[in-house]
Amino acid sequence: MVFQHKDLVKGYVKVHGGGWYNKDDAAKTMTLYGSSGDYGAPRLSFLNRIPEELRGYRFFYSPIWGLPGNELDLTDVEWI
């Protein structure tokens, strides 16, 4: 069970910001939101490796939950 963002990263060496996300399989979109109290705002420059199963999804970033986001450029992403 997860209560805070730090519960998701046990066993990882470094975390590059927090935040919420919304994955919409029907629309094939992934929206990243804001920051977390544990890790602060995400640095989107670290969004450079994305799982292959998300290829074809459009990624967006919004600083506040519920506001429309700006589409992210995935040109240099490595699909893993």
PyMOL Python script that loads the backbone (N, CA, C, O; Angstrom):
from pymol import cmd

cmd.read_pdbstr("""\
ATOM      1  N   MET A   1       0.844  -1.184   0.000  1.00  0.00           N
ATOM      2  CA  MET A   1       0.000   0.000   0.000  1.00  0.00           C
ATOM      3  C   MET A   1       0.886   1.243   0.000  1.00  0.00           C
ATOM      4  O   MET A   1       1.904   1.284   0.691  1.00  0.00           O
ATOM      5  N   VAL A   2       0.503   2.239  -0.763  1.00  0.00           N
ATOM      6  CA  VAL A   2       1.279   3.468  -0.895  1.00  0.00           C
ATOM      7  C   VAL A   2       0.522   4.620  -0.249  1.00  0.00           C
ATOM      8  O   VAL A   2      -0.655   4.844  -0.532  1.00  0.00           O
ATOM      9  N   PHE A   3       1.214   5.344   0.621  1.00  0.00           N
ATOM     10  CA  PHE A   3       0.624   6.519   1.253  1.00  0.00           C
ATOM     11  C   PHE A   3       1.269   7.813   0.766  1.00  0.00           C
ATOM     12  O   PHE A   3       0.594   8.839   0.676  1.00  0.00           O
ATOM     13  N   GLN A   4       2.557   7.780   0.452  1.00  0.00           N
ATOM     14  CA  GLN A   4       3.277   8.963   0.013  1.00  0.00           C
ATOM     15  C   GLN A   4       4.191   8.590  -1.152  1.00  0.00           C
ATOM     16  O   GLN A   4       4.491   7.416  -1.369  1.00  0.00           O
ATOM     17  N   HIS A   5       4.635   9.619  -1.906  1.00  0.00           N
ATOM     18  CA  HIS A   5       5.517   9.347  -3.040  1.00  0.00           C
ATOM     19  C   HIS A   5       6.760   8.570  -2.628  1.00  0.00           C
ATOM     20  O   HIS A   5       7.223   7.711  -3.379  1.00  0.00           O
ATOM     21  N   LYS A   6       7.309   8.854  -1.450  1.00  0.00           N
ATOM     22  CA  LYS A   6       8.529   8.168  -1.022  1.00  0.00           C
ATOM     23  C   LYS A   6       8.319   6.666  -0.895  1.00  0.00           C
ATOM     24  O   LYS A   6       9.289   5.911  -0.958  1.00  0.00           O
ATOM     25  N   ASP A   7       7.075   6.206  -0.717  1.00  0.00           N
ATOM     26  CA  ASP A   7       6.796   4.773  -0.640  1.00  0.00           C
ATOM     27  C   ASP A   7       6.993   4.077  -1.983  1.00  0.00           C
ATOM     28  O   ASP A   7       7.205   2.865  -2.029  1.00  0.00           O
ATOM     29  N   LEU A   8       6.924   4.839  -3.080  1.00  0.00           N
ATOM     30  CA  LEU A   8       7.076   4.263  -4.416  1.00  0.00           C
ATOM     31  C   LEU A   8       8.532   4.033  -4.809  1.00  0.00           C
ATOM     32  O   LEU A   8       8.806   3.267  -5.733  1.00  0.00           O
ATOM     33  N   VAL A   9       9.460   4.679  -4.129  1.00  0.00           N
ATOM     34  CA  VAL A   9      10.852   4.673  -4.577  1.00  0.00           C
ATOM     35  C   VAL A   9      11.791   3.861  -3.700  1.00  0.00           C
ATOM     36  O   VAL A   9      13.009   3.977  -3.836  1.00  0.00           O
ATOM     37  N   LYS A  10      11.265   3.059  -2.822  1.00  0.00           N
ATOM     38  CA  LYS A  10      12.123   2.227  -1.984  1.00  0.00           C
ATOM     39  C   LYS A  10      13.012   1.357  -2.862  1.00  0.00           C
ATOM     40  O   LYS A  10      12.529   0.652  -3.749  1.00  0.00           O
ATOM     41  N   GLY A  11      14.314   1.413  -2.607  1.00  0.00           N
ATOM     42  CA  GLY A  11      15.256   0.630  -3.384  1.00  0.00           C
ATOM     43  C   GLY A  11      15.882   1.392  -4.547  1.00  0.00           C
ATOM     44  O   GLY A  11      16.821   0.901  -5.173  1.00  0.00           O
ATOM     45  N   TYR A  12      15.378   2.573  -4.839  1.00  0.00           N
ATOM     46  CA  TYR A  12      15.970   3.394  -5.904  1.00  0.00           C
ATOM     47  C   TYR A  12      16.972   4.356  -5.288  1.00  0.00           C
ATOM     48  O   TYR A  12      16.809   4.781  -4.144  1.00  0.00           O
ATOM     49  N   VAL A  13      17.997   4.695  -6.038  1.00  0.00           N
ATOM     50  CA  VAL A  13      19.061   5.542  -5.527  1.00  0.00           C
ATOM     51  C   VAL A  13      18.688   7.021  -5.561  1.00  0.00           C
ATOM     52  O   VAL A  13      18.968   7.742  -4.604  1.00  0.00           O
ATOM     53  N   LYS A  14      18.058   7.491  -6.649  1.00  0.00           N
ATOM     54  CA  LYS A  14      17.811   8.912  -6.814  1.00  0.00           C
ATOM     55  C   LYS A  14      16.415   9.163  -7.372  1.00  0.00           C
ATOM     56  O   LYS A  14      15.934   8.416  -8.224  1.00  0.00           O
ATOM     57  N   VAL A  15      15.779  10.202  -6.891  1.00  0.00           N
ATOM     58  CA  VAL A  15      14.463  10.600  -7.361  1.00  0.00           C
ATOM     59  C   VAL A  15      14.583  12.002  -7.945  1.00  0.00           C
ATOM     60  O   VAL A  15      15.218  12.868  -7.344  1.00  0.00           O
ATOM     61  N   HIS A  16      13.983  12.236  -9.105  1.00  0.00           N
ATOM     62  CA  HIS A  16      14.083  13.518  -9.788  1.00  0.00           C
ATOM     63  C   HIS A  16      12.758  14.262  -9.747  1.00  0.00           C
ATOM     64  O   HIS A  16      12.217  14.607 -10.798  1.00  0.00           O
ATOM     65  N   GLY A  17      12.233  14.513  -8.579  1.00  0.00           N
ATOM     66  CA  GLY A  17      10.977  15.240  -8.437  1.00  0.00           C
ATOM     67  C   GLY A  17       9.796  14.306  -8.299  1.00  0.00           C
ATOM     68  O   GLY A  17       9.887  13.108  -8.568  1.00  0.00           O
ATOM     69  N   GLY A  18       8.703  14.872  -7.882  1.00  0.00           N
ATOM     70  CA  GLY A  18       7.484  14.081  -7.690  1.00  0.00           C
ATOM     71  C   GLY A  18       6.358  14.624  -8.534  1.00  0.00           C
ATOM     72  O   GLY A  18       6.597  15.264  -9.558  1.00  0.00           O
ATOM     73  N   GLY A  19       5.154  14.380  -8.123  1.00  0.00           N
ATOM     74  CA  GLY A  19       3.990  14.857  -8.853  1.00  0.00           C
ATOM     75  C   GLY A  19       2.997  13.736  -9.074  1.00  0.00           C
ATOM     76  O   GLY A  19       3.260  12.582  -8.736  1.00  0.00           O
ATOM     77  N   TRP A  20       1.868  14.079  -9.636  1.00  0.00           N
ATOM     78  CA  TRP A  20       0.820  13.115  -9.942  1.00  0.00           C
ATOM     79  C   TRP A  20       0.784  12.876 -11.434  1.00  0.00           C
ATOM     80  O   TRP A  20       1.354  13.652 -12.202  1.00  0.00           O
ATOM     81  N   TYR A  21       0.124  11.820 -11.854  1.00  0.00           N
ATOM     82  CA  TYR A  21      -0.070  11.597 -13.282  1.00  0.00           C
ATOM     83  C   TYR A  21      -1.443  11.015 -13.528  1.00  0.00           C
ATOM     84  O   TYR A  21      -2.059  10.442 -12.630  1.00  0.00           O
ATOM     85  N   ASN A  22      -1.918  11.168 -14.754  1.00  0.00           N
ATOM     86  CA  ASN A  22      -3.181  10.591 -15.177  1.00  0.00           C
ATOM     87  C   ASN A  22      -2.957   9.898 -16.515  1.00  0.00           C
ATOM     88  O   ASN A  22      -2.645  10.549 -17.513  1.00  0.00           O
ATOM     89  N   LYS A  23      -3.112   8.595 -16.536  1.00  0.00           N
ATOM     90  CA  LYS A  23      -2.960   7.811 -17.758  1.00  0.00           C
ATOM     91  C   LYS A  23      -4.355   7.501 -18.290  1.00  0.00           C
ATOM     92  O   LYS A  23      -5.168   6.893 -17.594  1.00  0.00           O
ATOM     93  N   ASP A  24      -4.625   7.914 -19.506  1.00  0.00           N
ATOM     94  CA  ASP A  24      -5.923   7.686 -20.135  1.00  0.00           C
ATOM     95  C   ASP A  24      -5.708   6.768 -21.336  1.00  0.00           C
ATOM     96  O   ASP A  24      -5.288   7.214 -22.404  1.00  0.00           O
ATOM     97  N   ASP A  25      -6.000   5.482 -21.148  1.00  0.00           N
ATOM     98  CA  ASP A  25      -5.767   4.501 -22.208  1.00  0.00           C
ATOM     99  C   ASP A  25      -6.680   4.716 -23.406  1.00  0.00           C
ATOM    100  O   ASP A  25      -6.269   4.477 -24.542  1.00  0.00           O
ATOM    101  N   ALA A  26      -7.914   5.163 -23.175  1.00  0.00           N
ATOM    102  CA  ALA A  26      -8.853   5.381 -24.278  1.00  0.00           C
ATOM    103  C   ALA A  26      -8.367   6.511 -25.189  1.00  0.00           C
ATOM    104  O   ALA A  26      -8.447   6.403 -26.413  1.00  0.00           O
ATOM    105  N   ALA A  27      -7.865   7.592 -24.592  1.00  0.00           N
ATOM    106  CA  ALA A  27      -7.391   8.738 -25.372  1.00  0.00           C
ATOM    107  C   ALA A  27      -5.903   8.617 -25.730  1.00  0.00           C
ATOM    108  O   ALA A  27      -5.371   9.418 -26.498  1.00  0.00           O
ATOM    109  N   LYS A  28      -5.234   7.586 -25.151  1.00  0.00           N
ATOM    110  CA  LYS A  28      -3.790   7.385 -25.351  1.00  0.00           C
ATOM    111  C   LYS A  28      -3.008   8.643 -24.964  1.00  0.00           C
ATOM    112  O   LYS A  28      -2.182   9.142 -25.728  1.00  0.00           O
ATOM    113  N   THR A  29      -3.296   9.145 -23.745  1.00  0.00           N
ATOM    114  CA  THR A  29      -2.579  10.292 -23.217  1.00  0.00           C
ATOM    115  C   THR A  29      -2.044   9.993 -21.822  1.00  0.00           C
ATOM    116  O   THR A  29      -2.604   9.183 -21.084  1.00  0.00           O
ATOM    117  N   MET A  30      -0.956  10.661 -21.481  1.00  0.00           N
ATOM    118  CA  MET A  30      -0.379  10.612 -20.142  1.00  0.00           C
ATOM    119  C   MET A  30      -0.143  12.063 -19.746  1.00  0.00           C
ATOM    120  O   MET A  30       0.613  12.776 -20.406  1.00  0.00           O
ATOM    121  N   THR A  31      -0.797  12.505 -18.656  1.00  0.00           N
ATOM    122  CA  THR A  31      -0.626  13.875 -18.193  1.00  0.00           C
ATOM    123  C   THR A  31       0.115  13.847 -16.873  1.00  0.00           C
ATOM    124  O   THR A  31      -0.289  13.151 -15.941  1.00  0.00           O
ATOM    125  N   LEU A  32       1.200  14.604 -16.792  1.00  0.00           N
ATOM    126  CA  LEU A  32       2.013  14.728 -15.584  1.00  0.00           C
ATOM    127  C   LEU A  32       1.655  16.058 -14.928  1.00  0.00           C
ATOM    128  O   LEU A  32       1.541  17.085 -15.597  1.00  0.00           O
ATOM    129  N   TYR A  33       1.478  16.019 -13.592  1.00  0.00           N
ATOM    130  CA  TYR A  33       1.026  17.206 -12.864  1.00  0.00           C
ATOM    131  C   TYR A  33       2.001  17.591 -11.767  1.00  0.00           C
ATOM    132  O   TYR A  33       2.609  16.732 -11.129  1.00  0.00           O
ATOM    133  N   GLY A  34       2.144  18.891 -11.556  1.00  0.00           N
ATOM    134  CA  GLY A  34       2.718  19.545 -10.396  1.00  0.00           C
ATOM    135  C   GLY A  34       3.887  18.913  -9.693  1.00  0.00           C
ATOM    136  O   GLY A  34       4.782  18.349 -10.322  1.00  0.00           O
ATOM    137  N   SER A  35       3.870  19.011  -8.383  1.00  0.00           N
ATOM    138  CA  SER A  35       4.982  18.546  -7.567  1.00  0.00           C
ATOM    139  C   SER A  35       4.450  17.759  -6.379  1.00  0.00           C
ATOM    140  O   SER A  35       3.248  17.743  -6.110  1.00  0.00           O
ATOM    141  N   SER A  36       5.357  17.115  -5.680  1.00  0.00           N
ATOM    142  CA  SER A  36       4.963  16.397  -4.469  1.00  0.00           C
ATOM    143  C   SER A  36       5.615  17.051  -3.264  1.00  0.00           C
ATOM    144  O   SER A  36       6.638  17.724  -3.391  1.00  0.00           O
ATOM    145  N   GLY A  37       5.023  16.853  -2.099  1.00  0.00           N
ATOM    146  CA  GLY A  37       5.611  17.365  -0.875  1.00  0.00           C
ATOM    147  C   GLY A  37       6.917  16.681  -0.538  1.00  0.00           C
ATOM    148  O   GLY A  37       7.770  17.274   0.123  1.00  0.00           O
ATOM    149  N   ASP A  38       7.093  15.441  -0.978  1.00  0.00           N
ATOM    150  CA  ASP A  38       8.312  14.689  -0.671  1.00  0.00           C
ATOM    151  C   ASP A  38       9.487  15.098  -1.548  1.00  0.00           C
ATOM    152  O   ASP A  38      10.617  15.176  -1.064  1.00  0.00           O
ATOM    153  N   TYR A  39       9.240  15.364  -2.838  1.00  0.00           N
ATOM    154  CA  TYR A  39      10.347  15.525  -3.780  1.00  0.00           C
ATOM    155  C   TYR A  39      10.314  16.801  -4.594  1.00  0.00           C
ATOM    156  O   TYR A  39      11.213  17.013  -5.409  1.00  0.00           O
ATOM    157  N   GLY A  40       9.337  17.652  -4.419  1.00  0.00           N
ATOM    158  CA  GLY A  40       9.286  18.903  -5.161  1.00  0.00           C
ATOM    159  C   GLY A  40       8.817  18.710  -6.591  1.00  0.00           C
ATOM    160  O   GLY A  40       8.291  17.657  -6.952  1.00  0.00           O
ATOM    161  N   ALA A  41       9.017  19.746  -7.402  1.00  0.00           N
ATOM    162  CA  ALA A  41       8.567  19.717  -8.798  1.00  0.00           C
ATOM    163  C   ALA A  41       9.430  18.776  -9.633  1.00  0.00           C
ATOM    164  O   ALA A  41      10.639  18.689  -9.415  1.00  0.00           O
ATOM    165  N   PRO A  42       8.821  18.071 -10.585  1.00  0.00           N
ATOM    166  CA  PRO A  42       9.606  17.190 -11.444  1.00  0.00           C
ATOM    167  C   PRO A  42      10.445  18.008 -12.419  1.00  0.00           C
ATOM    168  O   PRO A  42      10.022  19.066 -12.885  1.00  0.00           O
ATOM    169  N   ARG A  43      11.632  17.505 -12.718  1.00  0.00           N
ATOM    170  CA  ARG A  43      12.467  18.111 -13.756  1.00  0.00           C
ATOM    171  C   ARG A  43      12.233  17.293 -15.020  1.00  0.00           C
ATOM    172  O   ARG A  43      12.703  16.161 -15.133  1.00  0.00           O
ATOM    173  N   LEU A  44      11.509  17.868 -15.959  1.00  0.00           N
ATOM    174  CA  LEU A  44      11.085  17.119 -17.131  1.00  0.00           C
ATOM    175  C   LEU A  44      12.240  16.727 -18.036  1.00  0.00           C
ATOM    176  O   LEU A  44      12.069  15.893 -18.926  1.00  0.00           O
ATOM    177  N   SER A  45      13.411  17.310 -17.826  1.00  0.00           N
ATOM    178  CA  SER A  45      14.574  16.897 -18.616  1.00  0.00           C
ATOM    179  C   SER A  45      14.943  15.438 -18.315  1.00  0.00           C
ATOM    180  O   SER A  45      15.652  14.809 -19.101  1.00  0.00           O
ATOM    181  N   PHE A  46      14.474  14.901 -17.198  1.00  0.00           N
ATOM    182  CA  PHE A  46      14.749  13.504 -16.869  1.00  0.00           C
ATOM    183  C   PHE A  46      13.756  12.543 -17.515  1.00  0.00           C
ATOM    184  O   PHE A  46      13.872  11.326 -17.368  1.00  0.00           O
ATOM    185  N   LEU A  47      12.786  13.094 -18.226  1.00  0.00           N
ATOM    186  CA  LEU A  47      11.822  12.258 -18.940  1.00  0.00           C
ATOM    187  C   LEU A  47      12.439  11.885 -20.289  1.00  0.00           C
ATOM    188  O   LEU A  47      11.990  12.334 -21.344  1.00  0.00           O
ATOM    189  N   ASN A  48      13.465  11.064 -20.224  1.00  0.00           N
ATOM    190  CA  ASN A  48      14.178  10.710 -21.447  1.00  0.00           C
ATOM    191  C   ASN A  48      14.132   9.218 -21.753  1.00  0.00           C
ATOM    192  O   ASN A  48      14.624   8.786 -22.795  1.00  0.00           O
ATOM    193  N   ARG A  49      13.556   8.438 -20.868  1.00  0.00           N
ATOM    194  CA  ARG A  49      13.390   6.999 -21.103  1.00  0.00           C
ATOM    195  C   ARG A  49      11.961   6.639 -20.726  1.00  0.00           C
ATOM    196  O   ARG A  49      11.541   6.813 -19.582  1.00  0.00           O
ATOM    197  N   ILE A  50      11.218   6.132 -21.710  1.00  0.00           N
ATOM    198  CA  ILE A  50       9.809   5.811 -21.498  1.00  0.00           C
ATOM    199  C   ILE A  50       9.577   4.363 -21.928  1.00  0.00           C
ATOM    200  O   ILE A  50      10.093   3.947 -22.966  1.00  0.00           O
ATOM    201  N   PRO A  51       8.820   3.592 -21.161  1.00  0.00           N
ATOM    202  CA  PRO A  51       8.550   2.201 -21.536  1.00  0.00           C
ATOM    203  C   PRO A  51       7.901   2.090 -22.922  1.00  0.00           C
ATOM    204  O   PRO A  51       7.031   2.883 -23.282  1.00  0.00           O
ATOM    205  N   GLU A  52       8.333   1.119 -23.665  1.00  0.00           N
ATOM    206  CA  GLU A  52       7.863   0.880 -25.032  1.00  0.00           C
ATOM    207  C   GLU A  52       6.339   0.767 -25.104  1.00  0.00           C
ATOM    208  O   GLU A  52       5.744   1.167 -26.105  1.00  0.00           O
ATOM    209  N   GLU A  53       5.699   0.232 -24.064  1.00  0.00           N
ATOM    210  CA  GLU A  53       4.237   0.051 -24.111  1.00  0.00           C
ATOM    211  C   GLU A  53       3.483   1.385 -24.130  1.00  0.00           C
ATOM    212  O   GLU A  53       2.275   1.408 -24.367  1.00  0.00           O
ATOM    213  N   LEU A  54       4.182   2.490 -23.883  1.00  0.00           N
ATOM    214  CA  LEU A  54       3.544   3.810 -23.942  1.00  0.00           C
ATOM    215  C   LEU A  54       3.832   4.529 -25.260  1.00  0.00           C
ATOM    216  O   LEU A  54       3.423   5.676 -25.437  1.00  0.00           O
ATOM    217  N   ARG A  55       4.516   3.880 -26.166  1.00  0.00           N
ATOM    218  CA  ARG A  55       4.755   4.481 -27.477  1.00  0.00           C
ATOM    219  C   ARG A  55       3.400   4.691 -28.148  1.00  0.00           C
ATOM    220  O   ARG A  55       2.547   3.803 -28.122  1.00  0.00           O
ATOM    221  N   GLY A  56       3.207   5.840 -28.735  1.00  0.00           N
ATOM    222  CA  GLY A  56       1.924   6.174 -29.339  1.00  0.00           C
ATOM    223  C   GLY A  56       1.058   7.045 -28.439  1.00  0.00           C
ATOM    224  O   GLY A  56       0.082   7.639 -28.897  1.00  0.00           O
ATOM    225  N   TYR A  57       1.414   7.122 -27.157  1.00  0.00           N
ATOM    226  CA  TYR A  57       0.712   8.016 -26.233  1.00  0.00           C
ATOM    227  C   TYR A  57       1.249   9.432 -26.431  1.00  0.00           C
ATOM    228  O   TYR A  57       2.406   9.619 -26.807  1.00  0.00           O
ATOM    229  N   ARG A  58       0.404  10.419 -26.176  1.00  0.00           N
ATOM    230  CA  ARG A  58       0.829  11.814 -26.153  1.00  0.00           C
ATOM    231  C   ARG A  58       1.018  12.198 -24.683  1.00  0.00           C
ATOM    232  O   ARG A  58       0.169  11.896 -23.844  1.00  0.00           O
ATOM    233  N   PHE A  59       2.118  12.855 -24.378  1.00  0.00           N
ATOM    234  CA  PHE A  59       2.449  13.254 -23.013  1.00  0.00           C
ATOM    235  C   PHE A  59       2.234  14.752 -22.840  1.00  0.00           C
ATOM    236  O   PHE A  59       2.594  15.551 -23.704  1.00  0.00           O
ATOM    237  N   PHE A  60       1.633  15.121 -21.695  1.00  0.00           N
ATOM    238  CA  PHE A  60       1.352  16.509 -21.372  1.00  0.00           C
ATOM    239  C   PHE A  60       1.873  16.818 -19.977  1.00  0.00           C
ATOM    240  O   PHE A  60       2.024  15.923 -19.145  1.00  0.00           O
ATOM    241  N   TYR A  61       2.148  18.096 -19.732  1.00  0.00           N
ATOM    242  CA  TYR A  61       2.530  18.542 -18.388  1.00  0.00           C
ATOM    243  C   TYR A  61       1.675  19.732 -17.988  1.00  0.00           C
ATOM    244  O   TYR A  61       1.502  20.676 -18.759  1.00  0.00           O
ATOM    245  N   SER A  62       1.138  19.674 -16.765  1.00  0.00           N
ATOM    246  CA  SER A  62       0.373  20.774 -16.185  1.00  0.00           C
ATOM    247  C   SER A  62       0.869  20.997 -14.755  1.00  0.00           C
ATOM    248  O   SER A  62       1.013  20.031 -14.006  1.00  0.00           O
ATOM    249  N   PRO A  63       1.134  22.246 -14.358  1.00  0.00           N
ATOM    250  CA  PRO A  63       1.622  22.485 -13.003  1.00  0.00           C
ATOM    251  C   PRO A  63       0.569  22.230 -11.923  1.00  0.00           C
ATOM    252  O   PRO A  63       0.911  22.030 -10.757  1.00  0.00           O
ATOM    253  N   ILE A  64      -0.720  22.236 -12.309  1.00  0.00           N
ATOM    254  CA  ILE A  64      -1.799  22.077 -11.322  1.00  0.00           C
ATOM    255  C   ILE A  64      -2.784  21.026 -11.801  1.00  0.00           C
ATOM    256  O   ILE A  64      -3.186  21.024 -12.964  1.00  0.00           O
ATOM    257  N   TRP A  65      -3.176  20.125 -10.891  1.00  0.00           N
ATOM    258  CA  TRP A  65      -4.145  19.072 -11.202  1.00  0.00           C
ATOM    259  C   TRP A  65      -5.427  19.689 -11.741  1.00  0.00           C
ATOM    260  O   TRP A  65      -5.946  20.653 -11.178  1.00  0.00           O
ATOM    261  N   GLY A  66      -5.933  19.129 -12.832  1.00  0.00           N
ATOM    262  CA  GLY A  66      -7.203  19.563 -13.376  1.00  0.00           C
ATOM    263  C   GLY A  66      -7.100  20.629 -14.466  1.00  0.00           C
ATOM    264  O   GLY A  66      -8.059  20.841 -15.208  1.00  0.00           O
ATOM    265  N   LEU A  67      -5.959  21.298 -14.573  1.00  0.00           N
ATOM    266  CA  LEU A  67      -5.783  22.269 -15.652  1.00  0.00           C
ATOM    267  C   LEU A  67      -5.251  21.563 -16.891  1.00  0.00           C
ATOM    268  O   LEU A  67      -4.490  20.603 -16.769  1.00  0.00           O
ATOM    269  N   PRO A  68      -5.635  22.017 -18.083  1.00  0.00           N
ATOM    270  CA  PRO A  68      -5.092  21.393 -19.289  1.00  0.00           C
ATOM    271  C   PRO A  68      -3.584  21.584 -19.345  1.00  0.00           C
ATOM    272  O   PRO A  68      -3.060  22.610 -18.910  1.00  0.00           O
ATOM    273  N   GLY A  69      -2.902  20.600 -19.877  1.00  0.00           N
ATOM    274  CA  GLY A  69      -1.448  20.663 -19.934  1.00  0.00           C
ATOM    275  C   GLY A  69      -0.921  21.023 -21.306  1.00  0.00           C
ATOM    276  O   GLY A  69      -1.662  21.042 -22.289  1.00  0.00           O
ATOM    277  N   ASN A  70       0.362  21.307 -21.358  1.00  0.00           N
ATOM    278  CA  ASN A  70       1.066  21.543 -22.612  1.00  0.00           C
ATOM    279  C   ASN A  70       1.694  20.234 -23.069  1.00  0.00           C
ATOM    280  O   ASN A  70       2.245  19.487 -22.260  1.00  0.00           O
ATOM    281  N   GLU A  71       1.610  19.960 -24.362  1.00  0.00           N
ATOM    282  CA  GLU A  71       2.169  18.710 -24.879  1.00  0.00           C
ATOM    283  C   GLU A  71       3.691  18.754 -24.818  1.00  0.00           C
ATOM    284  O   GLU A  71       4.313  19.765 -25.142  1.00  0.00           O
ATOM    285  N   LEU A  72       4.276  17.640 -24.397  1.00  0.00           N
ATOM    286  CA  LEU A  72       5.725  17.525 -24.286  1.00  0.00           C
ATOM    287  C   LEU A  72       6.324  16.994 -25.582  1.00  0.00           C
ATOM    288  O   LEU A  72       5.715  16.167 -26.261  1.00  0.00           O
ATOM    289  N   ASP A  73       7.500  17.465 -25.917  1.00  0.00           N
ATOM    290  CA  ASP A  73       8.230  17.024 -27.088  1.00  0.00           C
ATOM    291  C   ASP A  73       8.979  15.737 -26.751  1.00  0.00           C
ATOM    292  O   ASP A  73       9.862  15.742 -25.893  1.00  0.00           O
ATOM    293  N   LEU A  74       8.639  14.646 -27.412  1.00  0.00           N
ATOM    294  CA  LEU A  74       9.271  13.352 -27.136  1.00  0.00           C
ATOM    295  C   LEU A  74      10.286  12.956 -28.203  1.00  0.00           C
ATOM    296  O   LEU A  74      10.626  11.780 -28.335  1.00  0.00           O
ATOM    297  N   THR A  75      10.767  13.931 -28.959  1.00  0.00           N
ATOM    298  CA  THR A  75      11.671  13.671 -30.067  1.00  0.00           C
ATOM    299  C   THR A  75      12.912  12.897 -29.646  1.00  0.00           C
ATOM    300  O   THR A  75      13.337  11.976 -30.344  1.00  0.00           O
ATOM    301  N   ASP A  76      13.499  13.268 -28.501  1.00  0.00           N
ATOM    302  CA  ASP A  76      14.757  12.661 -28.065  1.00  0.00           C
ATOM    303  C   ASP A  76      14.583  11.549 -27.044  1.00  0.00           C
ATOM    304  O   ASP A  76      15.554  11.148 -26.402  1.00  0.00           O
ATOM    305  N   VAL A  77      13.383  11.050 -26.884  1.00  0.00           N
ATOM    306  CA  VAL A  77      13.110  10.004 -25.889  1.00  0.00           C
ATOM    307  C   VAL A  77      13.670   8.665 -26.364  1.00  0.00           C
ATOM    308  O   VAL A  77      13.611   8.324 -27.545  1.00  0.00           O
ATOM    309  N   GLU A  78      14.214   7.921 -25.407  1.00  0.00           N
ATOM    310  CA  GLU A  78      14.630   6.536 -25.661  1.00  0.00           C
ATOM    311  C   GLU A  78      13.496   5.630 -25.200  1.00  0.00           C
ATOM    312  O   GLU A  78      13.092   5.687 -24.039  1.00  0.00           O
ATOM    313  N   TRP A  79      12.985   4.801 -26.090  1.00  0.00           N
ATOM    314  CA  TRP A  79      11.902   3.871 -25.749  1.00  0.00           C
ATOM    315  C   TRP A  79      12.537   2.572 -25.292  1.00  0.00           C
ATOM    316  O   TRP A  79      13.298   1.946 -26.031  1.00  0.00           O
ATOM    317  N   ILE A  80      12.218   2.169 -24.061  1.00  0.00           N
ATOM    318  CA  ILE A  80      12.862   0.984 -23.479  1.00  0.00           C
ATOM    319  C   ILE A  80      11.861  -0.143 -23.246  1.00  0.00           C
ATOM    320  O   ILE A  80      12.235  -1.211 -22.762  1.00  0.00           O
TER     321      ILE A  80
END
""", "prot")
cmd.dss("prot")
cmd.show_as("cartoon", "prot")
cmd.util.cbc("prot")
cmd.orient("prot")
